[in-house]
Amino acid sequence: MIANHATAQDFANWEAKAKAMTMAELLWSAQDARKAEQAMRGWNPIAEGRYSDEASTYGDEIRRRRARA
């Protein structure tokens, strides 16, 4: 179970991971994190927030790539 808020290191790890992913992997991972976020809603707000942060990080990379295309 996730018990801690996302740290600066978590964001750095997600950003590095996102840069190495294909677009298909990014889309799937962002969608998966959003589903996990929804599953935690009303049950575990810390985990909900971490999954939201992770999905947002992947979404940022998706937007950057689409802007360059």
Predicted model as a PDB file, atoms N, CA, C, CB and O in Angstrom, pLDDT in the B-factor column:
MODEL        1                                                                  
ATOM      1  N   MET A   1       0.841  -1.184   0.000  1.00 53.00           N  
ATOM      2  CA  MET A   1       0.000   0.000   0.000  1.00 53.00           C  
ATOM      3  C   MET A   1       0.886   1.247   0.000  1.00 53.00           C  
ATOM      4  CB  MET A   1      -0.957  -0.002   1.222  1.00 53.00           C  
ATOM      5  O   MET A   1       1.906   1.304   0.687  1.00 53.00           O  
ATOM      6  N   ILE A   2       0.483   2.218  -0.766  1.00 58.00           N  
ATOM      7  CA  ILE A   2       1.222   3.472  -0.834  1.00 58.00           C  
ATOM      8  C   ILE A   2       0.844   4.321   0.377  1.00 58.00           C  
ATOM      9  CB  ILE A   2       0.926   4.231  -2.170  1.00 58.00           C  
ATOM     10  O   ILE A   2      -0.335   4.574   0.624  1.00 58.00           O  
ATOM     11  N   ALA A   3       1.851   4.758   1.128  1.00 70.00           N  
ATOM     12  CA  ALA A   3       1.565   5.485   2.360  1.00 70.00           C  
ATOM     13  C   ALA A   3       2.161   6.883   2.401  1.00 70.00           C  
ATOM     14  CB  ALA A   3       2.068   4.707   3.523  1.00 70.00           C  
ATOM     15  O   ALA A   3       1.929   7.620   3.359  1.00 70.00           O  
ATOM     16  N   ASN A   4       2.918   7.263   1.388  1.00 88.00           N  
ATOM     17  CA  ASN A   4       3.604   8.554   1.427  1.00 88.00           C  
ATOM     18  C   ASN A   4       3.197   9.431   0.256  1.00 88.00           C  
ATOM     19  CB  ASN A   4       5.116   8.353   1.425  1.00 88.00           C  
ATOM     20  O   ASN A   4       2.849   8.949  -0.822  1.00 88.00           O  
ATOM     21  N   HIS A   5       3.249  10.717   0.497  1.00 91.00           N  
ATOM     22  CA  HIS A   5       3.018  11.676  -0.582  1.00 91.00           C  
ATOM     23  C   HIS A   5       4.168  11.592  -1.585  1.00 91.00           C  
ATOM     24  CB  HIS A   5       2.878  13.124  -0.021  1.00 91.00           C  
ATOM     25  O   HIS A   5       5.272  11.175  -1.236  1.00 91.00           O  
ATOM     26  N   ALA A   6       3.905  11.990  -2.829  1.00 94.00           N  
ATOM     27  CA  ALA A   6       4.946  12.003  -3.849  1.00 94.00           C  
ATOM     28  C   ALA A   6       6.029  13.013  -3.467  1.00 94.00           C  
ATOM     29  CB  ALA A   6       4.349  12.341  -5.239  1.00 94.00           C  
ATOM     30  O   ALA A   6       5.738  14.108  -2.986  1.00 94.00           O  
ATOM     31  N   THR A   7       7.266  12.622  -3.690  1.00 94.00           N  
ATOM     32  CA  THR A   7       8.415  13.480  -3.396  1.00 94.00           C  
ATOM     33  C   THR A   7       8.997  14.027  -4.692  1.00 94.00           C  
ATOM     34  CB  THR A   7       9.495  12.705  -2.602  1.00 94.00           C  
ATOM     35  O   THR A   7       8.609  13.612  -5.784  1.00 94.00           O  
ATOM     36  N   ALA A   8       9.922  14.951  -4.560  1.00 95.00           N  
ATOM     37  CA  ALA A   8      10.625  15.475  -5.740  1.00 95.00           C  
ATOM     38  C   ALA A   8      11.341  14.343  -6.466  1.00 95.00           C  
ATOM     39  CB  ALA A   8      11.637  16.579  -5.337  1.00 95.00           C  
ATOM     40  O   ALA A   8      11.419  14.346  -7.694  1.00 95.00           O  
ATOM     41  N   GLN A   9      11.859  13.385  -5.723  1.00 96.00           N  
ATOM     42  CA  GLN A   9      12.534  12.243  -6.341  1.00 96.00           C  
ATOM     43  C   GLN A   9      11.555  11.375  -7.130  1.00 96.00           C  
ATOM     44  CB  GLN A   9      13.234  11.402  -5.274  1.00 96.00           C  
ATOM     45  O   GLN A   9      11.902  10.863  -8.194  1.00 96.00           O  
ATOM     46  N   ASP A  10      10.340  11.206  -6.616  1.00 96.00           N  
ATOM     47  CA  ASP A  10       9.311  10.459  -7.354  1.00 96.00           C  
ATOM     48  C   ASP A  10       9.048  11.128  -8.697  1.00 96.00           C  
ATOM     49  CB  ASP A  10       7.997  10.365  -6.531  1.00 96.00           C  
ATOM     50  O   ASP A  10       8.988  10.461  -9.730  1.00 96.00           O  
ATOM     51  N   PHE A  11       8.891  12.455  -8.678  1.00 97.00           N  
ATOM     52  CA  PHE A  11       8.642  13.173  -9.926  1.00 97.00           C  
ATOM     53  C   PHE A  11       9.812  13.016 -10.891  1.00 97.00           C  
ATOM     54  CB  PHE A  11       8.386  14.656  -9.645  1.00 97.00           C  
ATOM     55  O   PHE A  11       9.603  12.811 -12.087  1.00 97.00           O  
ATOM     56  N   ALA A  12      11.029  13.109 -10.391  1.00 98.00           N  
ATOM     57  CA  ALA A  12      12.213  12.940 -11.240  1.00 98.00           C  
ATOM     58  C   ALA A  12      12.239  11.539 -11.846  1.00 98.00           C  
ATOM     59  CB  ALA A  12      13.507  13.196 -10.430  1.00 98.00           C  
ATOM     60  O   ALA A  12      12.564  11.374 -13.022  1.00 98.00           O  
ATOM     61  N   ASN A  13      11.897  10.535 -11.046  1.00 97.00           N  
ATOM     62  CA  ASN A  13      11.867   9.154 -11.552  1.00 97.00           C  
ATOM     63  C   ASN A  13      10.800   8.986 -12.620  1.00 97.00           C  
ATOM     64  CB  ASN A  13      11.618   8.164 -10.405  1.00 97.00           C  
ATOM     65  O   ASN A  13      11.051   8.364 -13.651  1.00 97.00           O  
ATOM     66  N   TRP A  14       9.601   9.536 -12.386  1.00 98.00           N  
ATOM     67  CA  TRP A  14       8.525   9.420 -13.366  1.00 98.00           C  
ATOM     68  C   TRP A  14       8.885  10.149 -14.655  1.00 98.00           C  
ATOM     69  CB  TRP A  14       7.217   9.973 -12.792  1.00 98.00           C  
ATOM     70  O   TRP A  14       8.595   9.657 -15.746  1.00 98.00           O  
ATOM     71  N   GLU A  15       9.513  11.317 -14.540  1.00 98.00           N  
ATOM     72  CA  GLU A  15       9.917  12.072 -15.733  1.00 98.00           C  
ATOM     73  C   GLU A  15      10.951  11.307 -16.542  1.00 98.00           C  
ATOM     74  CB  GLU A  15      10.476  13.443 -15.337  1.00 98.00           C  
ATOM     75  O   GLU A  15      10.853  11.246 -17.768  1.00 98.00           O  
ATOM     76  N   ALA A  16      11.928  10.730 -15.881  1.00 98.00           N  
ATOM     77  CA  ALA A  16      12.956   9.949 -16.581  1.00 98.00           C  
ATOM     78  C   ALA A  16      12.328   8.733 -17.252  1.00 98.00           C  
ATOM     79  CB  ALA A  16      14.071   9.506 -15.600  1.00 98.00           C  
ATOM     80  O   ALA A  16      12.648   8.411 -18.397  1.00 98.00           O  
ATOM     81  N   LYS A  17      11.443   8.069 -16.543  1.00 98.00           N  
ATOM     82  CA  LYS A  17      10.765   6.902 -17.100  1.00 98.00           C  
ATOM     83  C   LYS A  17       9.933   7.308 -18.324  1.00 98.00           C  
ATOM     84  CB  LYS A  17       9.866   6.234 -16.030  1.00 98.00           C  
ATOM     85  O   LYS A  17       9.950   6.620 -19.344  1.00 98.00           O  
ATOM     86  N   ALA A  18       9.211   8.419 -18.218  1.00 98.00           N  
ATOM     87  CA  ALA A  18       8.359   8.894 -19.307  1.00 98.00           C  
ATOM     88  C   ALA A  18       9.170   9.195 -20.560  1.00 98.00           C  
ATOM     89  CB  ALA A  18       7.592  10.137 -18.875  1.00 98.00           C  
ATOM     90  O   ALA A  18       8.732   8.884 -21.668  1.00 98.00           O  
ATOM     91  N   LYS A  19      10.331   9.787 -20.402  1.00 98.00           N  
ATOM     92  CA  LYS A  19      11.164  10.133 -21.553  1.00 98.00           C  
ATOM     93  C   LYS A  19      11.641   8.902 -22.304  1.00 98.00           C  
ATOM     94  CB  LYS A  19      12.357  10.950 -21.106  1.00 98.00           C  
ATOM     95  O   LYS A  19      11.905   8.968 -23.505  1.00 98.00           O  
ATOM     96  N   ALA A  20      11.755   7.770 -21.601  1.00 98.00           N  
ATOM     97  CA  ALA A  20      12.229   6.536 -22.233  1.00 98.00           C  
ATOM     98  C   ALA A  20      11.095   5.711 -22.840  1.00 98.00           C  
ATOM     99  CB  ALA A  20      12.978   5.695 -21.221  1.00 98.00           C  
ATOM    100  O   ALA A  20      11.360   4.739 -23.547  1.00 98.00           O  
ATOM    101  N   MET A  21       9.855   6.073 -22.582  1.00 98.00           N  
ATOM    102  CA  MET A  21       8.701   5.295 -23.062  1.00 98.00           C  
ATOM    103  C   MET A  21       8.329   5.656 -24.492  1.00 98.00           C  
ATOM    104  CB  MET A  21       7.497   5.516 -22.150  1.00 98.00           C  
ATOM    105  O   MET A  21       8.569   6.771 -24.956  1.00 98.00           O  
ATOM    106  N   THR A  22       7.742   4.690 -25.172  1.00 98.00           N  
ATOM    107  CA  THR A  22       7.128   4.983 -26.469  1.00 98.00           C  
ATOM    108  C   THR A  22       5.829   5.733 -26.204  1.00 98.00           C  
ATOM    109  CB  THR A  22       6.870   3.667 -27.302  1.00 98.00           C  
ATOM    110  O   THR A  22       5.360   5.787 -25.067  1.00 98.00           O  
ATOM    111  N   MET A  23       5.256   6.303 -27.234  1.00 98.00           N  
ATOM    112  CA  MET A  23       3.985   7.011 -27.074  1.00 98.00           C  
ATOM    113  C   MET A  23       2.899   6.034 -26.613  1.00 98.00           C  
ATOM    114  CB  MET A  23       3.568   7.700 -28.403  1.00 98.00           C  
ATOM    115  O   MET A  23       2.081   6.385 -25.762  1.00 98.00           O  
ATOM    116  N   ALA A  24       2.881   4.842 -27.149  1.00 98.00           N  
ATOM    117  CA  ALA A  24       1.882   3.842 -26.737  1.00 98.00           C  
ATOM    118  C   ALA A  24       2.038   3.505 -25.255  1.00 98.00           C  
ATOM    119  CB  ALA A  24       2.013   2.556 -27.592  1.00 98.00           C  
ATOM    120  O   ALA A  24       1.046   3.387 -24.535  1.00 98.00           O  
ATOM    121  N   GLU A  25       3.267   3.352 -24.804  1.00 98.00           N  
ATOM    122  CA  GLU A  25       3.517   3.061 -23.386  1.00 98.00           C  
ATOM    123  C   GLU A  25       3.081   4.227 -22.502  1.00 98.00           C  
ATOM    124  CB  GLU A  25       5.010   2.754 -23.154  1.00 98.00           C  
ATOM    125  O   GLU A  25       2.506   4.023 -21.433  1.00 98.00           O  
ATOM    126  N   LEU A  26       3.357   5.445 -22.952  1.00 98.00           N  
ATOM    127  CA  LEU A  26       2.947   6.627 -22.187  1.00 98.00           C  
ATOM    128  C   LEU A  26       1.435   6.699 -22.047  1.00 98.00           C  
ATOM    129  CB  LEU A  26       3.469   7.900 -22.852  1.00 98.00           C  
ATOM    130  O   LEU A  26       0.910   6.921 -20.956  1.00 98.00           O  
ATOM    131  N   LEU A  27       0.741   6.509 -23.165  1.00 98.00           N  
ATOM    132  CA  LEU A  27      -0.714   6.580 -23.139  1.00 98.00           C  
ATOM    133  C   LEU A  27      -1.293   5.515 -22.212  1.00 98.00           C  
ATOM    134  CB  LEU A  27      -1.282   6.419 -24.551  1.00 98.00           C  
ATOM    135  O   LEU A  27      -2.194   5.800 -21.422  1.00 98.00           O  
ATOM    136  N   TRP A  28      -0.779   4.290 -22.306  1.00 98.00           N  
ATOM    137  CA  TRP A  28      -1.270   3.212 -21.461  1.00 98.00           C  
ATOM    138  C   TRP A  28      -0.969   3.502 -19.991  1.00 98.00           C  
ATOM    139  CB  TRP A  28      -0.645   1.873 -21.882  1.00 98.00           C  
ATOM    140  O   TRP A  28      -1.832   3.323 -19.131  1.00 98.00           O  
ATOM    141  N   SER A  29       0.247   3.947 -19.706  1.00 98.00           N  
ATOM    142  CA  SER A  29       0.646   4.201 -18.319  1.00 98.00           C  
ATOM    143  C   SER A  29      -0.146   5.346 -17.702  1.00 98.00           C  
ATOM    144  CB  SER A  29       2.136   4.510 -18.248  1.00 98.00           C  
ATOM    145  O   SER A  29      -0.531   5.275 -16.535  1.00 98.00           O  
ATOM    146  N   ALA A  30      -0.391   6.396 -18.470  1.00 98.00           N  
ATOM    147  CA  ALA A  30      -1.193   7.518 -17.969  1.00 98.00           C  
ATOM    148  C   ALA A  30      -2.612   7.050 -17.669  1.00 98.00           C  
ATOM    149  CB  ALA A  30      -1.215   8.682 -18.993  1.00 98.00           C  
ATOM    150  O   ALA A  30      -3.185   7.394 -16.636  1.00 98.00           O  
ATOM    151  N   GLN A  31      -3.169   6.265 -18.581  1.00 98.00           N  
ATOM    152  CA  GLN A  31      -4.523   5.749 -18.397  1.00 98.00           C  
ATOM    153  C   GLN A  31      -4.594   4.810 -17.186  1.00 98.00           C  
ATOM    154  CB  GLN A  31      -4.992   5.017 -19.666  1.00 98.00           C  
ATOM    155  O   GLN A  31      -5.546   4.861 -16.408  1.00 98.00           O  
ATOM    156  N   ASP A  32      -3.588   3.963 -17.038  1.00 98.00           N  
ATOM    157  CA  ASP A  32      -3.544   3.031 -15.915  1.00 98.00           C  
ATOM    158  C   ASP A  32      -3.447   3.782 -14.584  1.00 98.00           C  
ATOM    159  CB  ASP A  32      -2.358   2.065 -16.068  1.00 98.00           C  
ATOM    160  O   ASP A  32      -4.117   3.425 -13.615  1.00 98.00           O  
ATOM    161  N   ALA A  33      -2.613   4.821 -14.543  1.00 98.00           N  
ATOM    162  CA  ALA A  33      -2.479   5.602 -13.314  1.00 98.00           C  
ATOM    163  C   ALA A  33      -3.789   6.323 -12.984  1.00 98.00           C  
ATOM    164  CB  ALA A  33      -1.328   6.620 -13.446  1.00 98.00           C  
ATOM    165  O   ALA A  33      -4.148   6.442 -11.812  1.00 98.00           O  
ATOM    166  N   ARG A  34      -4.502   6.803 -14.000  1.00 98.00           N  
ATOM    167  CA  ARG A  34      -5.794   7.460 -13.754  1.00 98.00           C  
ATOM    168  C   ARG A  34      -6.812   6.463 -13.193  1.00 98.00           C  
ATOM    169  CB  ARG A  34      -6.336   8.096 -15.058  1.00 98.00           C  
ATOM    170  O   ARG A  34      -7.602   6.803 -12.312  1.00 98.00           O  
ATOM    171  N   LYS A  35      -6.788   5.229 -13.709  1.00 98.00           N  
ATOM    172  CA  LYS A  35      -7.687   4.200 -13.184  1.00 98.00           C  
ATOM    173  C   LYS A  35      -7.351   3.887 -11.728  1.00 98.00           C  
ATOM    174  CB  LYS A  35      -7.601   2.920 -14.038  1.00 98.00           C  
ATOM    175  O   LYS A  35      -8.247   3.731 -10.898  1.00 98.00           O  
ATOM    176  N   ALA A  36      -6.069   3.798 -11.425  1.00 97.00           N  
ATOM    177  CA  ALA A  36      -5.648   3.540 -10.044  1.00 97.00           C  
ATOM    178  C   ALA A  36      -6.052   4.705  -9.143  1.00 97.00           C  
ATOM    179  CB  ALA A  36      -4.117   3.311  -9.971  1.00 97.00           C  
ATOM    180  O   ALA A  36      -6.495   4.503  -8.013  1.00 97.00           O  
ATOM    181  N   GLU A  37      -5.896   5.923  -9.655  1.00 97.00           N  
ATOM    182  CA  GLU A  37      -6.311   7.106  -8.898  1.00 97.00           C  
ATOM    183  C   GLU A  37      -7.797   7.011  -8.551  1.00 97.00           C  
ATOM    184  CB  GLU A  37      -6.024   8.401  -9.703  1.00 97.00           C  
ATOM    185  O   GLU A  37      -8.188   7.233  -7.405  1.00 97.00           O  
ATOM    186  N   GLN A  38      -8.613   6.683  -9.537  1.00 98.00           N  
ATOM    187  CA  GLN A  38     -10.058   6.569  -9.304  1.00 98.00           C  
ATOM    188  C   GLN A  38     -10.384   5.465  -8.305  1.00 98.00           C  
ATOM    189  CB  GLN A  38     -10.786   6.304 -10.619  1.00 98.00           C  
ATOM    190  O   GLN A  38     -11.294   5.608  -7.489  1.00 98.00           O  
ATOM    191  N   ALA A  39      -9.636   4.361  -8.370  1.00 97.00           N  
ATOM    192  CA  ALA A  39      -9.867   3.243  -7.455  1.00 97.00           C  
ATOM    193  C   ALA A  39      -9.569   3.638  -6.004  1.00 97.00           C  
ATOM    194  CB  ALA A  39      -9.003   2.040  -7.861  1.00 97.00           C  
ATOM    195  O   ALA A  39     -10.167   3.092  -5.077  1.00 97.00           O  
ATOM    196  N   MET A  40      -8.657   4.573  -5.811  1.00 96.00           N  
ATOM    197  CA  MET A  40      -8.277   4.998  -4.455  1.00 96.00           C  
ATOM    198  C   MET A  40      -9.176   6.104  -3.915  1.00 96.00           C  
ATOM    199  CB  MET A  40      -6.835   5.472  -4.446  1.00 96.00           C  
ATOM    200  O   MET A  40      -9.176   6.386  -2.716  1.00 96.00           O  
ATOM    201  N   ARG A  41      -9.941   6.726  -4.807  1.00 97.00           N  
ATOM    202  CA  ARG A  41     -10.791   7.855  -4.402  1.00 97.00           C  
ATOM    203  C   ARG A  41     -11.755   7.439  -3.293  1.00 97.00           C  
ATOM    204  CB  ARG A  41     -11.581   8.399  -5.613  1.00 97.00           C  
ATOM    205  O   ARG A  41     -12.475   6.448  -3.421  1.00 97.00           O  
ATOM    206  N   GLY A  42     -11.760   8.195  -2.225  1.00 95.00           N  
ATOM    207  CA  GLY A  42     -12.642   7.931  -1.108  1.00 95.00           C  
ATOM    208  C   GLY A  42     -12.157   6.829  -0.180  1.00 95.00           C  
ATOM    209  O   GLY A  42     -12.808   6.521   0.819  1.00 95.00           O  
ATOM    210  N   TRP A  43     -11.028   6.242  -0.504  1.00 94.00           N  
ATOM    211  CA  TRP A  43     -10.508   5.149   0.312  1.00 94.00           C  
ATOM    212  C   TRP A  43      -9.114   5.464   0.838  1.00 94.00           C  
ATOM    213  CB  TRP A  43     -10.481   3.853  -0.492  1.00 94.00           C  
ATOM    214  O   TRP A  43      -8.826   5.244   2.014  1.00 94.00           O  
ATOM    215  N   ASN A  44      -8.235   5.986  -0.046  1.00 94.00           N  
ATOM    216  CA  ASN A  44      -6.860   6.289   0.351  1.00 94.00           C  
ATOM    217  C   ASN A  44      -6.420   7.564  -0.370  1.00 94.00           C  
ATOM    218  CB  ASN A  44      -5.895   5.092   0.021  1.00 94.00           C  
ATOM    219  O   ASN A  44      -5.888   7.486  -1.478  1.00 94.00           O  
ATOM    220  N   PRO A  45      -6.627   8.726   0.231  1.00 94.00           N  
ATOM    221  CA  PRO A  45      -6.329   9.986  -0.450  1.00 94.00           C  
ATOM    222  C   PRO A  45      -4.850  10.178  -0.783  1.00 94.00           C  
ATOM    223  CB  PRO A  45      -6.791  11.126   0.396  1.00 94.00           C  
ATOM    224  O   PRO A  45      -4.525  10.852  -1.760  1.00 94.00           O  
ATOM    225  N   ILE A  46      -3.960   9.604   0.003  1.00 94.00           N  
ATOM    226  CA  ILE A  46      -2.532   9.745  -0.304  1.00 94.00           C  
ATOM    227  C   ILE A  46      -2.197   8.968  -1.570  1.00 94.00           C  
ATOM    228  CB  ILE A  46      -1.658   9.252   0.881  1.00 94.00           C  
ATOM    229  O   ILE A  46      -1.516   9.488  -2.454  1.00 94.00           O  
ATOM    230  N   ALA A  47      -2.665   7.735  -1.667  1.00 94.00           N  
ATOM    231  CA  ALA A  47      -2.428   6.939  -2.876  1.00 94.00           C  
ATOM    232  C   ALA A  47      -3.111   7.587  -4.077  1.00 94.00           C  
ATOM    233  CB  ALA A  47      -2.937   5.490  -2.687  1.00 94.00           C  
ATOM    234  O   ALA A  47      -2.551   7.615  -5.173  1.00 94.00           O  
ATOM    235  N   GLU A  48      -4.307   8.102  -3.872  1.00 96.00           N  
ATOM    236  CA  GLU A  48      -5.023   8.790  -4.952  1.00 96.00           C  
ATOM    237  C   GLU A  48      -4.175   9.938  -5.502  1.00 96.00           C  
ATOM    238  CB  GLU A  48      -6.391   9.325  -4.449  1.00 96.00           C  
ATOM    239  O   GLU A  48      -4.048  10.100  -6.716  1.00 96.00           O  
ATOM    240  N   GLY A  49      -3.603  10.720  -4.611  1.00 96.00           N  
ATOM    241  CA  GLY A  49      -2.773  11.850  -5.026  1.00 96.00           C  
ATOM    242  C   GLY A  49      -1.502  11.417  -5.751  1.00 96.00           C  
ATOM    243  O   GLY A  49      -1.106  12.031  -6.742  1.00 96.00           O  
ATOM    244  N   ARG A  50      -0.866  10.360  -5.255  1.00 96.00           N  
ATOM    245  CA  ARG A  50       0.358   9.862  -5.916  1.00 96.00           C  
ATOM    246  C   ARG A  50       0.055   9.392  -7.335  1.00 96.00           C  
ATOM    247  CB  ARG A  50       0.987   8.704  -5.101  1.00 96.00           C  
ATOM    248  O   ARG A  50       0.786   9.714  -8.272  1.00 96.00           O  
ATOM    249  N   TYR A  51      -1.024   8.629  -7.486  1.00 97.00           N  
ATOM    250  CA  TYR A  51      -1.386   8.157  -8.831  1.00 97.00           C  
ATOM    251  C   TYR A  51      -1.752   9.329  -9.740  1.00 97.00           C  
ATOM    252  CB  TYR A  51      -2.563   7.160  -8.755  1.00 97.00           C  
ATOM    253  O   TYR A  51      -1.444   9.314 -10.932  1.00 97.00           O  
ATOM    254  N   SER A  52      -2.402  10.332  -9.183  1.00 97.00           N  
ATOM    255  CA  SER A  52      -2.730  11.526  -9.959  1.00 97.00           C  
ATOM    256  C   SER A  52      -1.459  12.240 -10.410  1.00 97.00           C  
ATOM    257  CB  SER A  52      -3.613  12.479  -9.134  1.00 97.00           C  
ATOM    258  O   SER A  52      -1.352  12.667 -11.560  1.00 97.00           O  
ATOM    259  N   ASP A  53      -0.504  12.365  -9.503  1.00 98.00           N  
ATOM    260  CA  ASP A  53       0.771  13.002  -9.850  1.00 98.00           C  
ATOM    261  C   ASP A  53       1.506  12.214 -10.933  1.00 98.00           C  
ATOM    262  CB  ASP A  53       1.659  13.135  -8.604  1.00 98.00           C  
ATOM    263  O   ASP A  53       2.063  12.795 -11.864  1.00 98.00           O  
ATOM    264  N   GLU A  54       1.502  10.897 -10.802  1.00 98.00           N  
ATOM    265  CA  GLU A  54       2.172  10.056 -11.798  1.00 98.00           C  
ATOM    266  C   GLU A  54       1.506  10.214 -13.163  1.00 98.00           C  
ATOM    267  CB  GLU A  54       2.151   8.573 -11.360  1.00 98.00           C  
ATOM    268  O   GLU A  54       2.191  10.383 -14.171  1.00 98.00           O  
ATOM    269  N   ALA A  55       0.175  10.160 -13.199  1.00 98.00           N  
ATOM    270  CA  ALA A  55      -0.550  10.319 -14.461  1.00 98.00           C  
ATOM    271  C   ALA A  55      -0.285  11.693 -15.071  1.00 98.00           C  
ATOM    272  CB  ALA A  55      -2.059  10.120 -14.242  1.00 98.00           C  
ATOM    273  O   ALA A  55      -0.113  11.815 -16.284  1.00 98.00           O  
ATOM    274  N   SER A  56      -0.252  12.710 -14.243  1.00 98.00           N  
ATOM    275  CA  SER A  56       0.013  14.065 -14.740  1.00 98.00           C  
ATOM    276  C   SER A  56       1.407  14.182 -15.335  1.00 98.00           C  
ATOM    277  CB  SER A  56      -0.155  15.083 -13.616  1.00 98.00           C  
ATOM    278  O   SER A  56       1.601  14.865 -16.340  1.00 98.00           O  
ATOM    279  N   THR A  57       2.364  13.530 -14.728  1.00 98.00           N  
ATOM    280  CA  THR A  57       3.734  13.555 -15.245  1.00 98.00           C  
ATOM    281  C   THR A  57       3.787  12.908 -16.623  1.00 98.00           C  
ATOM    282  CB  THR A  57       4.699  12.834 -14.276  1.00 98.00           C  
ATOM    283  O   THR A  57       4.429  13.433 -17.533  1.00 98.00           O  
ATOM    284  N   TYR A  58       3.112  11.767 -16.781  1.00 98.00           N  
ATOM    285  CA  TYR A  58       3.064  11.119 -18.096  1.00 98.00           C  
ATOM    286  C   TYR A  58       2.307  11.996 -19.096  1.00 98.00           C  
ATOM    287  CB  TYR A  58       2.396   9.724 -17.993  1.00 98.00           C  
ATOM    288  O   TYR A  58       2.692  12.097 -20.261  1.00 98.00           O  
ATOM    289  N   GLY A  59       1.235  12.624 -18.631  1.00 98.00           N  
ATOM    290  CA  GLY A  59       0.473  13.519 -19.493  1.00 98.00           C  
ATOM    291  C   GLY A  59       1.300  14.701 -19.973  1.00 98.00           C  
ATOM    292  O   GLY A  59       1.158  15.133 -21.117  1.00 98.00           O  
ATOM    293  N   ASP A  60       2.159  15.225 -19.115  1.00 98.00           N  
ATOM    294  CA  ASP A  60       3.044  16.328 -19.520  1.00 98.00           C  
ATOM    295  C   ASP A  60       3.950  15.898 -20.662  1.00 98.00           C  
ATOM    296  CB  ASP A  60       3.892  16.812 -18.327  1.00 98.00           C  
ATOM    297  O   ASP A  60       4.154  16.651 -21.614  1.00 98.00           O  
ATOM    298  N   GLU A  61       4.495  14.689 -20.573  1.00 98.00           N  
ATOM    299  CA  GLU A  61       5.373  14.195 -21.634  1.00 98.00           C  
ATOM    300  C   GLU A  61       4.586  13.974 -22.929  1.00 98.00           C  
ATOM    301  CB  GLU A  61       6.062  12.885 -21.196  1.00 98.00           C  
ATOM    302  O   GLU A  61       5.080  14.267 -24.018  1.00 98.00           O  
ATOM    303  N   ILE A  62       3.379  13.464 -22.809  1.00 98.00           N  
ATOM    304  CA  ILE A  62       2.525  13.280 -23.992  1.00 98.00           C  
ATOM    305  C   ILE A  62       2.279  14.619 -24.665  1.00 98.00           C  
ATOM    306  CB  ILE A  62       1.177  12.617 -23.606  1.00 98.00           C  
ATOM    307  O   ILE A  62       2.401  14.727 -25.885  1.00 98.00           O  
ATOM    308  N   ARG A  63       1.933  15.647 -23.889  1.00 98.00           N  
ATOM    309  CA  ARG A  63       1.681  16.985 -24.448  1.00 98.00           C  
ATOM    310  C   ARG A  63       2.937  17.561 -25.100  1.00 98.00           C  
ATOM    311  CB  ARG A  63       1.180  17.937 -23.350  1.00 98.00           C  
ATOM    312  O   ARG A  63       2.850  18.173 -26.164  1.00 98.00           O  
ATOM    313  N   ARG A  64       4.098  17.376 -24.479  1.00 97.00           N  
ATOM    314  CA  ARG A  64       5.351  17.879 -25.074  1.00 97.00           C  
ATOM    315  C   ARG A  64       5.598  17.232 -26.438  1.00 97.00           C  
ATOM    316  CB  ARG A  64       6.554  17.605 -24.130  1.00 97.00           C  
ATOM    317  O   ARG A  64       5.954  17.908 -27.403  1.00 97.00           O  
ATOM    318  N   ARG A  65       5.408  15.933 -26.502  1.00 97.00           N  
ATOM    319  CA  ARG A  65       5.644  15.228 -27.764  1.00 97.00           C  
ATOM    320  C   ARG A  65       4.649  15.646 -28.833  1.00 97.00           C  
ATOM    321  CB  ARG A  65       5.569  13.722 -27.553  1.00 97.00           C  
ATOM    322  O   ARG A  65       5.019  15.823 -29.993  1.00 97.00           O  
ATOM    323  N   ARG A  66       3.422  15.800 -28.459  1.00 97.00           N  
ATOM    324  CA  ARG A  66       2.397  16.215 -29.450  1.00 97.00           C  
ATOM    325  C   ARG A  66       2.668  17.628 -29.945  1.00 97.00           C  
ATOM    326  CB  ARG A  66       0.971  16.138 -28.836  1.00 97.00           C  
ATOM    327  O   ARG A  66       2.413  17.931 -31.110  1.00 97.00           O  
ATOM    328  N   ALA A  67       3.180  18.497 -29.078  1.00 97.00           N  
ATOM    329  CA  ALA A  67       3.489  19.874 -29.470  1.00 97.00           C  
ATOM    330  C   ALA A  67       4.643  19.925 -30.474  1.00 97.00           C  
ATOM    331  CB  ALA A  67       3.835  20.710 -28.233  1.00 97.00           C  
ATOM    332  O   ALA A  67       4.703  20.815 -31.322  1.00 97.00           O  
ATOM    333  N   ARG A  68       5.557  18.954 -30.364  1.00 95.00           N  
ATOM    334  CA  ARG A  68       6.719  18.907 -31.277  1.00 95.00           C  
ATOM    335  C   ARG A  68       6.363  18.287 -32.617  1.00 95.00           C  
ATOM    336  CB  ARG A  68       7.864  18.118 -30.642  1.00 95.00           C  
ATOM    337  O   ARG A  68       7.060  18.497 -33.609  1.00 95.00           O  
ATOM    338  N   ALA A  69       5.265  17.514 -32.646  1.00 85.00           N  
ATOM    339  CA  ALA A  69       4.910  16.772 -33.875  1.00 85.00           C  
ATOM    340  C   ALA A  69       4.299  17.669 -34.917  1.00 85.00           C  
ATOM    341  CB  ALA A  69       3.947  15.643 -33.559  1.00 85.00           C  
ATOM    342  O   ALA A  69       3.948  17.205 -36.002  1.00 85.00           O  
TER     343      ALA A  69                                                      
ENDMDL                                                                          
END                                                                             
